[in-house]
Amino acid sequence: MSSQNQGPQKIDVEGEAIFRQSAVRQVKADTVNANLSAIGLSQSGTTNVEMSALGTSFAAHTDIKTSGAVVVGGGSVRMHNSTAQWVVGGNIDASNVATLALIGASVTGNVRTLMGTRSAIAFGIALGISSLIIRLIRRVL
């Protein structure tokens, strides 16, 4: 058997991490800059992503341009010409953005979303109650 180098599993940097045409499973840095890259999990103070794929990002300030993301969370989120499944932030500035669910204290810009803050909370409550009912039924049977 031959072993293949699959690249770094986790990158932990004090300072700035810059990725161009790269694939990274997990990165933790003060600042993350990615261009034409794929990142599984990003934890940073500032995340800047352009024309990339992002799994999950937790940052105080996030700027996403022409990219796709699964979960974006942070204090300040700016997205332009991008898509994301979940966006959660204090201040969200969006331009031509599509999301499944968006939860934010202040949202400005052009956003197409399937669920807003109220509907996302209602969905979570309904999902929790239905899970509880199913568990109770299974215990009885």
C-alpha positions as a Markdown table, in Angstrom:
| # | Residue | x | y | z |
|---|---|---|---|---|
| 1 | Met | 0.0 | 0.0 | 0.0 |
| 2 | Ser | 1.2 | 3.5 | -0.7 |
| 3 | Ser | 0.2 | 6.4 | 1.4 |
| 4 | Gln | -0.8 | 9.6 | -0.2 |
| 5 | Asn | -0.1 | 13.1 | 1.1 |
| 6 | Gln | -3.5 | 14.6 | 1.7 |
| 7 | Gly | -2.1 | 18.0 | 2.7 |
| 8 | Pro | -2.4 | 19.7 | 6.0 |
| 9 | Gln | -5.3 | 18.6 | 8.2 |
| 10 | Lys | -5.2 | 21.7 | 10.5 |
| 11 | Ile | -3.4 | 25.0 | 10.2 |
| 12 | Asp | -2.9 | 27.1 | 13.3 |
| 13 | Val | -1.2 | 30.4 | 12.7 |
| 14 | Glu | -0.7 | 33.5 | 14.8 |
| 15 | Gly | -1.1 | 36.3 | 12.3 |
| 16 | Glu | -2.3 | 36.1 | 8.7 |
| 17 | Ala | -3.0 | 32.9 | 6.7 |
| 18 | Ile | -3.1 | 33.4 | 2.9 |
| 19 | Phe | -4.5 | 30.7 | 0.6 |
| 20 | Arg | -4.5 | 30.9 | -3.2 |
| 21 | Gln | -5.8 | 27.8 | -5.2 |
| 22 | Ser | -5.6 | 25.7 | -2.0 |
| 23 | Ala | -7.7 | 23.2 | -0.1 |
| 24 | Val | -7.5 | 23.3 | 3.7 |
| 25 | Arg | -9.6 | 21.2 | 6.1 |
| 26 | Gln | -9.3 | 23.6 | 9.1 |
| 27 | Val | -7.5 | 26.9 | 9.7 |
| 28 | Lys | -7.3 | 29.0 | 12.8 |
| 29 | Ala | -5.6 | 32.4 | 12.5 |
| 30 | Asp | -5.9 | 36.1 | 13.3 |
| 31 | Thr | -6.7 | 36.8 | 9.6 |
| 32 | Val | -7.6 | 34.4 | 6.9 |
| 33 | Asn | -7.4 | 35.4 | 3.2 |
| 34 | Ala | -8.5 | 32.9 | 0.6 |
| 35 | Asn | -8.8 | 33.3 | -3.2 |
| 36 | Leu | -9.8 | 30.4 | -5.5 |
| 37 | Ser | -9.6 | 28.0 | -2.5 |
| 38 | Ala | -11.7 | 25.6 | -0.4 |
| 39 | Ile | -11.7 | 25.8 | 3.4 |
| 40 | Gly | -13.6 | 23.4 | 5.6 |
| 41 | Leu | -13.5 | 25.3 | 8.9 |
| 42 | Ser | -12.2 | 28.8 | 9.4 |
| 43 | Gln | -11.8 | 30.4 | 12.9 |
| 44 | Ser | -10.4 | 33.9 | 12.9 |
| 45 | Gly | -10.7 | 37.5 | 13.8 |
| 46 | Thr | -11.1 | 38.5 | 10.2 |
| 47 | Thr | -12.0 | 36.2 | 7.2 |
| 48 | Asn | -11.8 | 37.5 | 3.6 |
| 49 | Val | -12.9 | 35.0 | 0.9 |
| 50 | Glu | -13.1 | 35.5 | -2.8 |
| 51 | Met | -14.2 | 33.0 | -5.5 |
| 52 | Ser | -13.9 | 30.2 | -3.0 |
| 53 | Ala | -15.8 | 27.5 | -1.2 |
| 54 | Leu | -16.2 | 27.8 | 2.6 |
| 55 | Gly | -17.6 | 25.1 | 4.9 |
| 56 | Thr | -18.0 | 27.0 | 8.2 |
| 57 | Ser | -16.6 | 30.3 | 9.2 |
| 58 | Phe | -16.6 | 31.9 | 12.6 |
| 59 | Ala | -15.0 | 35.3 | 12.6 |
| 60 | Ala | -15.6 | 38.8 | 14.2 |
| 61 | His | -15.5 | 40.3 | 10.7 |
| 62 | Thr | -16.3 | 38.2 | 7.6 |
| 63 | Asp | -16.1 | 39.4 | 3.9 |
| 64 | Ile | -17.3 | 36.9 | 1.3 |
| 65 | Lys | -17.2 | 37.8 | -2.5 |
| 66 | Thr | -18.4 | 35.6 | -5.3 |
| 67 | Ser | -18.2 | 32.4 | -3.2 |
| 68 | Gly | -20.3 | 29.7 | -1.6 |
| 69 | Ala | -20.6 | 28.9 | 2.1 |
| 70 | Val | -22.4 | 26.5 | 4.3 |
| 71 | Val | -22.4 | 28.3 | 7.7 |
| 72 | Val | -21.2 | 31.9 | 8.2 |
| 73 | Gly | -21.2 | 33.3 | 11.7 |
| 74 | Gly | -19.8 | 36.5 | 13.1 |
| 75 | Gly | -20.3 | 40.0 | 14.5 |
| 76 | Ser | -20.0 | 41.7 | 11.1 |
| 77 | Val | -20.7 | 39.8 | 7.8 |
| 78 | Arg | -20.4 | 41.3 | 4.3 |
| 79 | Met | -21.4 | 39.1 | 1.4 |
| 80 | His | -21.5 | 40.1 | -2.3 |
| 81 | Asn | -22.6 | 37.9 | -5.2 |
| 82 | Ser | -22.5 | 34.8 | -3.0 |
| 83 | Thr | -24.6 | 32.0 | -1.6 |
| 84 | Ala | -24.8 | 30.4 | 1.9 |
| 85 | Gln | -27.0 | 28.0 | 3.7 |
| 86 | Trp | -26.9 | 29.7 | 7.1 |
| 87 | Val | -25.8 | 33.3 | 7.9 |
| 88 | Val | -25.8 | 34.4 | 11.5 |
| 89 | Gly | -24.4 | 37.8 | 12.5 |
| 90 | Gly | -24.8 | 41.0 | 14.3 |
| 91 | Asn | -24.5 | 43.3 | 11.3 |
| 92 | Ile | -25.1 | 41.8 | 7.8 |
| 93 | Asp | -24.4 | 43.7 | 4.6 |
| 94 | Ala | -25.4 | 41.8 | 1.5 |
| 95 | Ser | -25.5 | 42.4 | -2.2 |
| 96 | Asn | -27.0 | 39.8 | -4.5 |
| 97 | Val | -27.0 | 37.1 | -1.9 |
| 98 | Ala | -29.1 | 33.9 | -1.6 |
| 99 | Thr | -29.4 | 32.0 | 1.7 |
| 100 | Leu | -31.5 | 29.2 | 3.2 |
| 101 | Ala | -31.7 | 31.0 | 6.6 |
| 102 | Leu | -30.5 | 34.4 | 7.8 |
| 103 | Ile | -30.4 | 35.6 | 11.4 |
| 104 | Gly | -29.1 | 39.0 | 12.1 |
| 105 | Ala | -29.7 | 42.0 | 14.3 |
| 106 | Ser | -29.2 | 44.5 | 11.4 |
| 107 | Val | -29.5 | 43.3 | 7.8 |
| 108 | Thr | -29.0 | 45.6 | 4.8 |
| 109 | Gly | -28.9 | 45.0 | 1.1 |
| 110 | Asn | -30.4 | 42.6 | -1.5 |
| 111 | Val | -30.9 | 39.2 | 0.1 |
| 112 | Arg | -33.1 | 36.3 | -1.1 |
| 113 | Thr | -33.7 | 34.0 | 1.8 |
| 114 | Leu | -35.9 | 31.0 | 2.3 |
| 115 | Met | -36.2 | 31.6 | 6.1 |
| 116 | Gly | -35.8 | 34.9 | 7.9 |
| 117 | Thr | -35.1 | 35.3 | 11.7 |
| 118 | Arg | -38.6 | 34.6 | 12.8 |
| 119 | Ser | -39.2 | 31.6 | 10.5 |
| 120 | Ala | -35.8 | 30.1 | 11.4 |
| 121 | Ile | -36.7 | 30.3 | 15.1 |
| 122 | Ala | -40.1 | 28.9 | 14.5 |
| 123 | Phe | -38.6 | 26.0 | 12.4 |
| 124 | Gly | -36.2 | 25.2 | 15.2 |
| 125 | Ile | -38.9 | 25.2 | 17.8 |
| 126 | Ala | -41.1 | 23.0 | 15.6 |
| 127 | Leu | -38.2 | 20.6 | 14.9 |
| 128 | Gly | -37.5 | 20.4 | 18.7 |
| 129 | Ile | -41.1 | 19.7 | 19.6 |
| 130 | Ser | -41.5 | 17.1 | 16.9 |
| 131 | Ser | -38.3 | 15.3 | 18.0 |
| 132 | Leu | -39.6 | 15.3 | 21.6 |
| 133 | Ile | -42.9 | 13.8 | 20.5 |
| 134 | Ile | -41.2 | 11.1 | 18.5 |
| 135 | Arg | -38.9 | 10.2 | 21.5 |
| 136 | Leu | -42.0 | 10.0 | 23.8 |
| 137 | Ile | -43.8 | 7.7 | 21.4 |
| 138 | Arg | -40.8 | 5.4 | 21.1 |
| 139 | Arg | -40.6 | 5.1 | 24.9 |
| 140 | Val | -44.3 | 4.2 | 25.1 |
| 141 | Leu | -44.0 | 1.6 | 22.4 |
